Amino acid sequence: MPLFRLLRKTISFGTLKGRLLLGLLATLLLLVTLLLGLAWQVGKTMVLETNMAHLRYEARLLADEITQQVELRFDALQRLNNIIGYADDPSGLSYELRNNDTLLSWFEGIVVTNRDGDIIADWPAVIGRVGLDNRNTEFFKMLRGTRQPYVSEPFIGRASQAPLVLVSVPRIDERGEFMGVTSGVLSLDAGGLFNRLAKVRLGEQGYAAVVTASEMILYHPDSQLVNTSIDRKYLNPLLDLALDGWQGDGVGTLLSERVGLQAYAQVWPANWVIGLYLPNEQAQLPLSGFIRKLGWMWLLLAVLIMPLLWWILARILTPLNHLEAQIGEVGSGLRKNVSLATTMQELQQVATTFNRVEEERQTLVDHLQERQAFLDSVLNAAPQGMFVASFDGTITYINPALLEMLGVTPDWTMEALLHQIHPYDRESVRNMWINSLKNGNDFIRQMRFTHVEGEMLWLDIHARVVVLAQGGHSLGLVGVVKDVTERRQQEALQRWEAEHDSLTGLLNRRGFERRLEEAFADFLKTSKPAALLMFDLDRFKPINDEGGHALGDEMLRRIAQIVAWKVRRSDHVARQGGDEFGVLLPSCTLGQAQTIAEALRQAISEVTVVHSGKEYRVTPSVGVTSFDERDASVDDALSRADAASYEAKGKGRNSVVVNAATDQTLQELFDYVIRSRQLCCPASAFLDMHSINYPPPQTERAR
């Protein structure tokens, strides 16, 4: 601080030398700032790549380790199946479980269920557990259907109050028949699955977490979040993709609402997701410290060289003091021109140029006053809205026609006028206006403007630079404003009517086909899945015949409302004609589309209309398909969906038929069943089988 005060007393930045010195310092500081900015950007990229590679490696390592732990437990339960056999003798099974109690080092308990879902043996024995009926539980249905090892949804044990899961394998005899389930109760706290996660070190703020595909948190450094659902407002796009089976890394918002680095890996046997998170500020902390120190060093260097630069400028620029003084005298009217006695050719050229410019300026001022009076007369008499603006962007004049059009008074400021521009147009209009002022280009733009009475106007503005015939000097901008509100409204209405059904408000065939083409092009480019539903209404003709077309129209409107309400905002619903409907589901797999189709079928079958005391209902015959990479065009997918709809009608109507482009393999079917479990209920605790609570199906997540 003392050095800065001394420099301030010695150097006056109000002088030409001071300003030149300030300019040199500003240039130096700008150069330093650019170098520091470049160093920051390059360093940030390197830090991001390094940290992302580390997170990706750690996530895969952790996922492989937990996958191995789960598969070892599957193998252990399968070996236990081979030992205990497939008979349903409770005493024999209990004896074998006691003789294999080494499994308790991996599980809290072992439970054996018969083919009917009844528990017939357990170890350690818990009073009241043998004999409980599990046939309607999520895990038993899944194992009986898939006959593959399965890890249940997490639950809280009644006795231990600890988070638990069931690791289960089916009991399949030599003839391939389903004989029941052997399950191990695994503690998420003490089961050894997440021991490696607690040892992960990602700086002071980084952490690891494990969630299920149904959005339940299994492991998190904040123990209060364990066994809770992820808040939908914190479900960032990367985590949402990971819950659907994606593996990878990126940058997004964390649960703490901070931006950070993320990496995800899948534990496929358990359908879990491993996530590693590192806040941005933690990742960039070393780099920011280095840049800060480097910046202070450059700033100190700039302060130290200021006296040296001041002395050099004082020696070189002494003649400029005389030029500065004479220019000031010309500006104040004490003299008409500059007369500089110096041998420096550069200063002589400056003086000559200044004198010539001053003469031209005086001439322009004289002409400008005359033309200003003429322009004022023309603008006041013009029937169209017109305005004049200076080159600093300020509107200096608005004619009466424009004042009446906008509903403003002449004393309105530029800022007040800008505030009346629609928020969506305001920034782009401001930037275009500044560009026109800077480059002398015409300003041509249509924008929305709020009248003082609240009416929204569409204005067509064309402003042009005014140039004098003599000398080519610019005076400013003159603009013409037209009210095109009625034309814009008519064009918008025509565009909407061209692609929408007037009865239901849904897309018509033309609008639906355009969106199908767009979705198919996106599918070919990015392989992003999309599904297609086609259905018509069963028993719709009697409604028209008995109740008239008005009753039929009412039924169509109600069904359109139900279908539009059941799908997402990003989906597209269309009435293609008569009682035929179509639904396009972007970013939706075939399995998810089937679930949505079932929900639509159920909802449509509940719609009724009444005429003359008689209640009418309809049902849909729904065909489901999805885009395939072998499709030559959208028509291929439409043909499959139509064929599936006709097949549904041929099977008795009121049904859903899926028509895939290729047959699903067994593995694809298994993957679909695993994803579909999001519609089921979480597994209930074996220690509390008599107090099972089932949550409603997660239809929104399934979509």
N, C-alpha and C positions, 0 to 999 in steps of 0.2 A: 504493500500500500504506500509507504513513503516514496518508493521509486516512481510509482504512478502519479502521485501528487506533484513530484518534482518535474516530471515530463509535462504535466498539464500546465504548470506555471511557465515552463520554458517554451513550449510549442503552442501556438494559437492556430486552431483548425479553422478559424474564420478567414485566414489569408489564403492566397493562391498556393503559396508553398505548403501551408498546412493541409490544404485539400489534396494537393498532389501527393503529399506524404501519406495522407489517409487513403488515397486511391492505391498507392503502392502496397500499403499494409493490407488493404482490403483484398487486393489481387493475391497477395501472398497467403492471406488467410483462406481465400476461396480455393486456391490451389491445394493448400493443406487439407481443407475440408473435403475436397474431391478425392485426394489421396486417402484420407482416413475413411471416407465413404466407400471407396473401392476396396480398401483393406477389410472394411467391415463386411461388405457383401461377399467377397471371396472367402473370408474367414468363416462367415455364417454358413455359406454353402458347404465348406469343408467340415465344419462342426456338425451340421445337419446330417451329412452323408455318413460321417464317422459314427455318430450316436445312433442313426437309424440302422446301420449295419450291426452295431452292437445289440440293439433291441431286437432286431430280426433274428440274430443268432441265439440270443438268450431265450426268446419266445419259442423257437423251434426246439431248443434243447430241453426246456421245461415241458413242452408238449410231448416230446418223445419219452421223457422220463415218466410222466403221469400216465401216458398210454401204456408203457411197459408195466407200471404198477397195476393198472386196471386189468390188462391181459393176463398177468400172473394170477390175479384173483379169479378171473374166469377159468383159467386152467386148473387152479386148485379145486374150485367147485366142481369142475367136470371130472377131475380124478375122484373126488368124493362120490360123485354119481356112480362111477364105475365100481367103487367099493361097496356102497350100500345097496346097489342093485335097483330094480324097478318095482319090487313088491311093495304093497301098502301095509305091511305089518308094523304097527307103531312100536311094539316092544323091540323088535329086531332093529328098526331104524334108530331108536333111541340108544340102543347098545352100541351100534356102529358109530353114532355121533360122539358118544362119550369116549370111544377108543381113538377118535381122530380129533381130539380137542386141541391139537397143535394149530389147527386153523384159527383158534381164538386169538393167536398173535396178530392175525390180519383182520379179524372180524370181532364185533361185539357179541355176536351170536349167530347160530345156524338154524334155519327153519326149512322143513320139508313139507311141500304141499302136494296133494294128490291131483289127479286129472280133473276133479270136480271143483277145485279151488279151496278145499278144506285143509287146514293145517293138521298133519298127522304126527309130526315129531318136531322137537326143538331142543337145542342145547346152547347155553345152559337153560334149564327148564324154567319157564315163567308161568305162574299159576294163571289159568284162564286163557292162555294163548292157543293150546292144542284144541282143535275143534272149531276155531273161528273160520268163517266163510270169506274167502278172498276172490270169489269168481267175478265180482263186478269191479275189482280194483284195476287201476290203469296198468300196473306192471304185469298182472296175470293175463289180461287180455292181449297185451303186446307179445308176451312170450308164447302164448298159445297160438297166436296168429302168425308170428314170424319164425318161431322155433330157433331163435338166435339169442345169444347172451345179451343181457340188457341191464342198464343202470337206471334206477328210478329217479323221479324228481326228488329234491331234498325235502326233508321234513324234520320236525323237532320231536325228539323222543320224550315220552311222558315221564319216564322215570329219571333219565339222565339230564333232560332239558338241554341236550346238546344236538347240533345239526347232524343228521344221519342221512344215508342213502342205502338202497337195497341193491346189492350186486347179485344178479340171478342168472341161472342157466336152466334150460329146459331139460326134463328127464325124457329121453327118447329111447325106447326099447329097440331090440334087434329087428323088429318088423317095421321100425320107423314110426311107431304110434306115439302120440303125446301122452306121457304118464304123469305129468305134474311138473313141479318147479323146485329146485334147490336154491335157496337164497342165503346170502350173508349180509348181516346188518353191519354197515361200515360207518364209523364215526369220522366226520370230516375234520374234527379237531385232533383226535388222538389216533387216527387210523394210519398215519404215516404217508398219506398221499401228498400233502402239501408241505412236507418238511423242507424241501428244496426252495419253495417259494419264500419262506421266511428268511432264507439266507441270501436272497438276491439283493445286491447293492447297486442302486442307481442314483448315487448322490444323496443329498439330504432330503429331497422331495420326491424322487422317483419311487415307484412301487409296482407290484405285480398283483393281478386279480384274476379270478376264475368265475365265469358265469355259465349258466346252462343256456341252451338254445331257446328256452322258454323265458329268458330274461331274469332268472333267479341268480342272485349273487352267492357263490359258494365260498369264496375266499376274498378277503379285502383287509388291508392294514387297519381300517376302521372297523372294529368288531361289531359295531352297531348296525352296519350295513349287511352283515352276513345273514343269509336266509331271507332277504327281502328282495322285492322286485325292483328292477331299474326304473327310476322315474322317467316317464316318457319325454319330459322336457329336456333331459340330459342325454337322450339317445342320439348320439351324433351319427352321421352317415357311415363312417368307417365301422363303428360298433354294430350298426344295423346290418351292414354287409357281412360282418363276421358272424352274426347270429344266424345268417342264412347259409353259412358254410364257406365264406371267403377267407383266405389267408393272405396276409400282406402287411404293409405298413403305410403310414402317412402322418399328416398333421391335422389335428382337429381339437374340438372342445372336450375337456375332461369333465368328470363328475363334479369337480370343484369349480366349474365354470371358467377355468383358465385354459388357454391354448397350450397344447403340448404335443410331443412326439408320441406316436402309438404304434405298436406292433402286435399282430394277432396270429395265433396258430391254433389248429383244431386238435382236440382229443377225440378222434372219431369213435372209438369203442363206447365212450360215455356220452357222446354228443355234447361235449363241453368246449368252451372257448377260453384259451389262455390269452390274457392281455397284459402287456408291459407299457407303462406310462412314464413319461419324463417331461415335466413342464418346460416350456421354452426358455424361461428365464434361468432355470437351473442349467440347461444345456449350453446356454450362451454366456453364462457367468464368467468363465475364464477369458473369453474373447472380449467381453465388454470391459473387463478390468484392464486388459492390455491396451485397448483402443483409448480408454480414458487417460491412462498414463502417457501414451504417445501424444495425445492432444494437448495435455498440460505442458509437455516439453516444447512443442511447437509454439504454443502461446507465449511461454517464457522467452523463447528465442526471438519472437517478433517484438516483444517489449524491449529487449536489450538492444536491438539494432535500430530502434527509432531515433536516438540522438545522432547516430552516424548518418542515417538517411537525411535527417533535417539539415545537417551541415553541408552535405553534398548538394542538396537542392538549393540551399541559400547561395552557394557559389555559382551555380549554373543558371539560375532563373532570376537573377537580379534585374535584367531589362524588362521582365514581365511586370514588375511593379509599376513602371511608367505606363505600360499598355493598359494595365488594369485601371489605373487612375483616369486615363483619358476616356476609356469606355464608360466609366461611371459618369463622367462629365457629359458625354453625349446622351446617355440615358436620362440624366436630369435636365437636359436642355441647355447646359452652359456652353456647349460648342456643337457645331453641326457635323464635324467629322473628326477622324483620328489623324493626328500628324505626329508620327513617331520618328525620332532621330536616333537611328541605330544602324549598325553595319550588318546586323543579323538578317539574312535574306528571309528566313522563315517568318520572323516577326513582321518584316515589311509586307510579305504576302498576306499575313493575317490582317494587317491594318488596311491594305487595299481591298481585300474581300469584304471586310466589315463595312467600309465606306460604301461599296457598291450595294450591299444588302440593305443598308440603311436607306439609301435613295429609293430602291425598289419598294421597300416597306412603306415609305411615305406615299409613293404613287398608288400602291394597293389600298391603303387606307382611304384615300380620296375616292377611288372607284367603288370601294366597298360600301361607303355610305350611300352612294347613289343607287346601287343595285339592291341594297337592303330595303330602301323605300319602295322600289318596284316590286320586290318579292313579297313584301307585306301586303300590298294591294292584291296581288294575284291569289295568295293563299286565303285571304279573308273572303274572297268572292267565290272560291272553288266549292262546288256542292259535295265533293268527296272529302273523306277524312284525310288531312295532311298534317305533317309535322316537320320541324326543322331541328337538327341536332348539331352540336359542335363536335370537334374531333376529340374532346375529352370525354365524350359519351353523354353529356348532359343535353336533354331536350330543352331547347330554348324557346320554342314556339309551338302551339297547337291551335289549329284553326277551329272556328265555331262548329263546323260539321263533325269533327272528330270529338270535340268536347261533348256534344249531344249524344254521339254514338256510345261513348264510354261512360257517360253520366258523371263526369268529373268537372271540376272548375279549374280556371287557369292557374290558380295558386298551388295546385298539386305538385309535390316534389317528385324527382326521379325515383327515389326509394319507395314512395307511396304507390307509384304506378307499377313498379316491379313487384310489389307485394300483392297486387291484384292478379298477377299472372298465375295460372294454375301451378301448384307445387311440382307436378310432374314435368312441366315445360320450363320452369323458371331457370334452372341451372343451365340447360342447353341453350336457351335463348340468350342468357347473359354471355355465355362463352362465344356464341356466334356473333353477337353484337360487338364484343371486344375484338374478335378477329377481323370483322369488317372495318372497324375503326383503325386497326393497326395496319392492315394491308390495303385499305382503300377499295375493297371489293363491295359489290352490291349486297345488301342484306335482304334476302328473300326467305320468308318463313311464314308458316301458318301455326297459330298457337291458340290456346284457350285463355280467355280473359274473363274475370268475374266483374260483372256490372255492379254498381253501388247498390242496386236493388236486389242483388243476389242471383240474377240470371247469368248463366254461363254462355259466353259468346265465343264463336270461332272467328278469329281475325286473320285476314290475309294481308301481310305487310311486305311492301317492296320499297326499300330505301336505296338511293343512289347518291354517289358523291357528286357535288356540284363543282365544276371546274370553269374558271374564267377563260374566255376566248383568247384574251391577250395574256401571254405569259404562261398559261396553263396552270395557274395557281388554284388550289382547292379552297373553297369557302366552308364546307361542311357537308352534311347529308340532308337530303330532302326525301321524305317518305310519304307513300300513299297507303291508306288503310281501308280495306273493304270488309264488310260484315258478311261472312259466308256460312253463318250458323245453320240456316235452313238447308243449304246444299249439303253440308256435312252430315246433318241428321238424316236426310233422305238417303244418302249413300250408305250410311251405317245400317239403316233399316233394310235396304235392298240386299246388302251382304248377308245380313242375318237370315232374311227370308229365303235366300237362295240355298241355304244348307240346313234348314230346320223345318220340322213338321209343324204345320199350323195348329193341328189338333192337340198334340201332346207337348209341344215345346222341345221334343227331343230332336236329335240329328235326323235328317232324312237320308235317303239312299246316297245322294250325291255327297253330302257332308261326311257320311260314314265311310264311303269308299276313299275319300281324300285322306282321312285319318288312318285308314288301313294301309294305304300306300306309304304314308310317312312312317308308320310303325314298322312296316316290312323293310323299308330302306334302312331304318335305324338298326333293325335286327341283322341285316346283311353286313352292315358296317361294323357294329360293335358286339354282335352275338348276344345282345340283351334280350332275354326271353319275353314273349308276349303270347297271351292266350286269347281265344276267340270263342264266344258263346253265341249260338243261333237257336232260336226257339219260336214256335208259333203256339197259339192257344187252342187247347182241346175244348170241344163243346161250346165254341163261341157263336156258331151260326144260329142256334136256337135263341140266343139273346137278341140278335138283330131281327129274326123272324117274328118272335113273340112280343118283344118289347119295342121294336122299332130301332132305327139307326141312332136315335138320340140316346137310348139306353146302352147300345153298343159303344157309342163314343164315350159315354161316362165310364164304362168298364175299361176302355183303353186308356183314358186319362188316369184312372186310379192305378192301373198296373204300371203305367209309365212313371208315376210318382213313387211307387214302391220300389221299382228297379233302380231308379236314380238315387233313392235314399240308401239302398243297400250296398252300393258300390262306392269306391273311392272317388274323390274329386278328379283325380288324374285319369280315371277310366272314362270311356266314351260309350254312351247308350244311344241307340238309334231305333226308330220305327221305320222299317224299310217298305212298308206298304201293308194295308189290311191289318191282319193280326200277327204279322211277322216282325220280330224284334231281333236286334243284334247287340252284343256287348263286347267291346275291345278292352282287354286288361293288359296294359303295358307293364313290364317288369314283373310278370306273374308266371309261375311254373304251372305245368299241367295239373299237378296234384293240388295246388292252391286253387286253380280255376275250378276243379271239380267240387271242392268244398264250397266255393262261392256259388256255383250252380245249384248245389243242393239247398243252400240257404235261400236262393231266389225261388226255387221250385216250391219250397215250403211257404214262403211269404206270399207268392202269387196265388197259391191254392186257398189262402185264407181271405182273399179279396171277394167281396160280395156286392151285388146290386139287387134292388128289390123293385118289382113291378107288379102292380095289381095283387099285392099280398104274397107273391111268389118270389123266393130268393134264388138268385142265379149265381153260380160259381164257374170258374174255368180253371184248368190246370195247364201247365206248360210241358211240352216235350222238348227237352233241351239237348242240343248237341254241343260237345266240348272238343276243342282241338287247340293246337298251338303251332306257331311258325316252325318250320323245319328247314335246315340249310339246303335240303334238296328241292325245296319248293322253287319252281320257276317263276311264280308270280303269286299275288294275293289270291288269285282264283283257285289255286290248289288248296289253300287253307279253307276258303269259303266252301269248296266242294266237300271237303271232309266234314266240316261242321254241319252242312245241310244233310249229308248222308247220315251222320250220327243223329240228327233231329228226326229224320224219317224212321230210323231204326228204333228210336225211343217211342215214337208214335205206334210203330208196329208191335212193340212189346206190351202194349196196353195203355200207353199214354202215361202222363204224370210221372215221368222218370227222366233220369240223366244218363246219357251214353257218351263215353269218352272215345274219340277216334284219333289215336296218335298216328303220326306218320310212319313209325316203325314200332315193332313189338318191343315191349320193355323186357330187359333181362332180369334175372332174379335179383341181381345186386341193385338195379335201378328201382325195382319194386320195394326192396328193403329200405333204400334211402327214402323213398316216398313215405313208407310207414313211419320211419323215424321222424320225418318232418311233420307228419300228420299228428303225432302225439301231442303237438301243441294244442290240439282241440280237446285233449283228454284232461282228466283231473290229476293233480299231484298225488304221488303215492302216500298213503297214510302210514303212520308209525305202527310197526308190528307190536310195539309195547302198548298201543292204545287202539286196538282193532275195533273196539265196541263204540268208539266216538269219532268215526270218520266223517269229515266234512269235505264235500266236493265243490270246488269253485266252478262257475259257469264256463262253458267253452269259450276259448280265446279267439273268437271269430275275427276280430280286427287284426290280431297278430298273424292269423293264418293267411289273411289276404296279403 
